[in-house]
Amino acid sequence: MAAVPRLDDDGVRRVQGLLRQKGFEPGRLDGILGPVTRGAVRAFQERYGLKVGEIDNQTLFALGAADLASATAASN
């Protein structure tokens, strides 16, 4: 089972920005993990063959946000 980190608003905002850079529209960069952002996460995960659902450490690594994965995994 992949670790699912807890992202604060800044972490979600960073994920949103990275999704947008990779061509997946997350909606407003507001730090809220709402339905549009979740849809962008799912589309990203499907495209890259990742487990679809939550923003897990594998997703963070694929987005280029490994520091969020390691920082949040250490606090879990």
N, C-alpha and C positions, 0 to 999 in steps of 0.2 A: 504494500500500500504506500503510495507516495505521500510525503509529508505535505500538509496544507498549512502554510504560514498564515498568521493573522496580519493583515496589512492595515496600517492606519490610513488616514485620508491622504497624506503625502505619498505613501506607497501606491495607493490606488491611482492617484493623479499621475505618478510616474509610469505605471503600467498603461494608463490611457494614452500618454504621450508616445510610448514605445509602440503600442498597437497602431496608432495613427502613422508613425514613421514607416511602419511595415505594410501600410496600405489597408488597414482594418479600421473602420470608422467607429470610435467608441462614444461618439456624442461629445458633449461638453467635457472639457478637462476640469472637472469639479471635485474629484476625489470621492465621488459617490459610485458605488458598485451597483448601478441600476440596470434596468433591462437592456438598454442599448449597449452599455459596456459589456454586460454578460454575453450578449449576442456576438460582439466582436471577439471576445475571449473564445467562445465556442468555435467561431469560424477559424480563428488562428489555430486552435488546437486541432481541428479537423484537417486543415491544410497541411500541418506539420506532423500528422500522425501521432499526436499526443492523446492521452486519456482526456476525454471531454467531460467537463463539469466545473470543478473548482479551479481557482488559480493555485496550482501546486508548485512545488519547487522545480519540477521539470519544465513547466510553462515559464517560470521566471528565468530559468537558465536559457531557454530557447529565445526569449525576448531580449536577452542581454542584460538582465537584472539579477545576476547571481548574488550580488551583495545583499539584495533584499531577501533572498532565500536563506543565505547563511545567517544573516542578522536575526531573522524571525525564527528560524529553526532553533537557534541557540537559546531563545527566550521561551520556547514552548516546553 
